[in-house]
Amino acid sequence: MLDEVERERLAGYRREEDRQRFLVGCALAKAAVAACAGTSAADISFDRTCADCAKPHGKPRVIGSDLELSVSHSGDRVAVAVMPGRPVGVDVERVRETHDRDSLARYVMAESETGDLFVAWTRKEAVTKATGDGLRVSFKEVVLAEDPVRVVAWPYPEPPQHVTLFDLDAGAGYVAALAVLGGCAGVVSHDGTALLAENTGGR
């Protein structure tokens, strides 16, 4: 299911767990896009060209389709989001103890924000992944509010109401979020394990 560029990236990882995360993320992304497009995962190709340096580590774009894609992995979770015609970002994070929680909170949280640090992180990274900027944008500039969860300020010319934000269930010990630039009525979730099995003959 991997093309030559993806195989080179896979071989470049030093740790086996990183290799496995990339491999599963790539295969699952192709399986998810194929399910939406009604085609085979083997027929799906991505362009990962970075807009800044032209190296193949940018946000993946589906070649020959208007389907937008985002991939995230943390611990033993992999999340893939697919959206027709509108930019989408997904992030999953394993909740863990950290000794520098205060300094991390200063990096992530705006002065007006309260609440869980990791929940805020995943929501903000989902938003910046949807824009294509990822960690290049300061999370403090993406300001969130609760009830309902929404973006109330961000460093872009479009109004923040342009973003639709959802919390996702990633299982015990994990938090996840999805952001869509533009209107989105809801999220449909699928079992990635089953989707992969359908496209790999159960291997």
C-alpha positions as CSV (number, residue, x, y, z in Angstrom):
1,M,0.0,0.0,0.0
2,L,3.0,2.3,0.4
3,D,4.6,4.2,-2.5
4,E,8.4,4.8,-2.9
5,V,8.4,8.0,-0.9
6,E,6.5,6.4,1.9
7,R,8.8,3.5,2.0
8,E,11.8,5.8,2.3
9,R,10.2,7.6,5.2
10,L,9.3,4.3,6.8
11,A,13.0,3.2,6.5
12,G,14.2,6.5,8.0
13,Y,12.6,6.0,11.4
14,R,15.1,4.7,14.0
15,R,12.6,3.3,16.6
16,E,10.4,0.4,15.7
17,E,7.4,1.9,17.4
18,D,7.7,5.0,15.2
19,R,7.9,2.8,12.1
20,Q,4.8,1.0,13.2
21,R,2.9,4.2,13.8
22,F,3.8,5.6,10.5
23,L,3.0,2.3,8.7
24,V,-0.4,1.9,10.3
25,G,-1.3,5.6,9.9
26,C,-0.4,5.5,6.2
27,A,-2.3,2.3,5.5
28,L,-5.3,3.4,7.6
29,A,-5.4,6.8,5.8
30,K,-5.5,5.1,2.4
31,A,-8.2,2.7,3.6
32,A,-10.3,5.5,4.9
33,V,-10.0,7.6,1.8
34,A,-10.7,4.5,-0.4
35,A,-13.9,3.8,1.7
36,C,-15.1,7.3,1.1
37,A,-14.1,7.4,-2.6
38,G,-15.5,3.9,-3.4
39,T,-12.2,2.6,-4.7
40,S,-9.3,0.4,-3.6
41,A,-6.8,1.6,-1.0
42,A,-4.0,0.5,-3.4
43,D,-5.2,3.1,-5.9
44,I,-4.9,6.0,-3.4
45,S,-1.8,8.3,-3.5
46,F,-0.9,11.2,-1.3
47,D,1.2,14.3,-1.8
48,R,3.0,15.3,1.4
49,T,5.1,18.1,-0.1
50,C,5.8,20.7,2.6
51,A,4.8,24.2,1.6
52,D,7.9,25.7,3.3
53,C,10.8,23.3,2.4
54,A,9.3,21.1,-0.4
55,K,10.2,17.9,1.6
56,P,7.7,15.1,1.9
57,H,6.6,15.7,5.5
58,G,3.7,18.1,5.0
59,K,0.0,17.6,5.5
60,P,-1.1,14.8,3.2
61,R,-3.2,15.7,0.2
62,V,-5.2,13.1,-1.7
63,I,-4.1,13.2,-5.4
64,G,-6.9,13.4,-7.9
65,S,-9.7,14.0,-5.3
66,D,-11.4,16.8,-3.3
67,L,-11.2,14.7,-0.2
68,E,-9.3,16.4,2.6
69,L,-7.3,14.3,5.1
70,S,-5.7,14.5,8.5
71,V,-3.7,11.8,10.4
72,S,-2.6,11.7,14.0
73,H,-1.0,9.1,16.3
74,S,0.0,8.9,19.9
75,G,0.8,5.8,22.0
76,D,-1.1,2.9,20.4
77,R,-3.8,5.1,18.9
78,V,-4.0,6.2,15.3
79,A,-6.8,8.7,14.2
80,V,-7.6,9.5,10.6
81,A,-10.2,12.1,9.5
82,V,-11.6,12.5,5.9
83,M,-13.8,15.3,4.8
84,P,-15.0,16.1,1.2
85,G,-14.1,19.6,0.1
86,R,-13.3,21.2,3.4
87,P,-10.0,21.3,5.3
88,V,-10.0,19.0,8.3
89,G,-7.6,18.4,11.2
90,V,-7.5,15.6,13.8
91,D,-5.3,15.1,16.9
92,V,-5.1,12.3,19.4
93,E,-2.9,12.5,22.5
94,R,-2.1,10.1,25.3
95,V,-2.7,11.7,28.7
96,R,0.5,11.5,30.7
97,E,2.1,12.9,33.7
98,T,4.6,15.7,33.0
99,H,7.0,17.5,35.3
100,D,6.9,20.7,33.3
101,R,3.1,21.1,33.3
102,D,3.2,24.8,34.2
103,S,5.6,25.7,31.4
104,L,3.5,23.6,29.0
105,A,0.4,25.3,30.1
106,R,2.0,28.7,29.4
107,Y,2.7,27.5,25.9
108,V,-0.8,26.1,25.3
109,M,-3.4,28.1,27.3
110,A,-4.5,31.7,26.7
111,E,-5.1,33.8,29.8
112,S,-8.9,33.5,29.5
113,E,-8.8,29.7,29.3
114,T,-9.3,27.2,32.0
115,G,-9.8,23.5,31.9
116,D,-7.7,20.4,31.1
117,L,-4.4,21.0,29.5
118,F,-4.4,17.9,27.2
119,V,-7.9,18.5,26.0
120,A,-7.0,22.1,25.1
121,W,-3.9,20.8,23.3
122,T,-5.7,18.3,21.2
123,R,-8.4,20.9,20.2
124,K,-5.9,23.5,19.3
125,E,-3.7,21.1,17.3
126,A,-6.7,19.9,15.4
127,V,-7.5,23.5,14.4
128,T,-3.9,24.3,13.4
129,K,-3.6,21.0,11.5
130,A,-6.8,21.9,9.6
131,T,-5.2,25.2,8.5
132,G,-2.1,23.3,7.5
133,D,0.1,25.2,10.0
134,G,0.3,22.6,12.8
135,L,2.8,23.5,15.5
136,R,4.1,26.5,13.6
137,V,1.3,28.6,15.1
138,S,1.3,29.5,18.8
139,F,-1.5,27.6,20.5
140,K,-2.0,30.6,22.8
141,E,-3.3,32.5,19.7
142,V,-6.0,29.9,19.2
143,V,-8.5,30.8,22.0
144,L,-11.3,28.4,22.9
145,A,-14.5,28.7,24.8
146,E,-16.8,26.0,26.3
147,D,-20.5,25.1,26.2
148,P,-20.4,24.7,23.2
149,V,-16.8,24.1,22.4
150,R,-15.7,26.7,19.9
151,V,-12.9,28.9,18.7
152,V,-13.4,32.5,19.8
153,A,-10.1,33.9,18.5
154,W,-7.3,32.9,16.1
155,P,-4.5,34.5,14.0
156,Y,-6.3,34.3,10.7
157,P,-8.4,36.8,8.6
158,E,-11.4,34.5,8.5
159,P,-13.8,34.8,11.5
160,P,-13.2,32.1,14.1
161,Q,-16.8,31.0,13.8
162,H,-15.5,29.5,10.5
163,V,-14.2,26.5,12.6
164,T,-16.4,23.6,13.7
165,L,-14.8,21.7,16.6
166,F,-15.6,18.3,18.0
167,D,-14.3,16.2,20.9
168,L,-13.8,12.5,20.0
169,D,-13.8,9.3,22.1
170,A,-10.3,7.8,21.8
171,G,-10.6,5.4,24.8
172,A,-9.3,5.4,28.3
173,G,-6.1,7.4,28.8
174,Y,-6.5,9.3,25.6
175,V,-8.1,12.6,24.4
176,A,-8.9,13.5,20.8
177,A,-10.4,16.3,18.8
178,L,-11.4,17.1,15.2
179,A,-11.7,20.5,13.5
180,V,-13.3,21.4,10.2
181,L,-12.9,24.7,8.5
182,G,-16.5,25.5,7.5
183,G,-19.8,24.0,8.6
184,C,-20.0,20.4,9.6
185,A,-23.2,18.8,11.1
186,G,-21.5,15.9,12.9
187,V,-18.9,13.2,13.0
188,V,-19.3,9.6,11.8
189,S,-16.8,7.2,13.5
190,H,-15.6,3.9,12.2
191,D,-13.4,1.1,13.6
192,G,-10.0,1.5,12.0
193,T,-9.0,-2.0,12.8
194,A,-11.9,-3.5,10.9
195,L,-11.2,-1.0,8.0
196,L,-7.6,-2.1,7.8
197,A,-8.6,-5.8,7.8
198,E,-10.9,-5.2,4.9
199,N,-8.0,-3.7,2.9
200,T,-5.2,-6.1,3.9
201,G,-7.1,-9.4,3.7
202,G,-7.3,-9.7,7.5
203,R,-3.5,-9.6,8.0
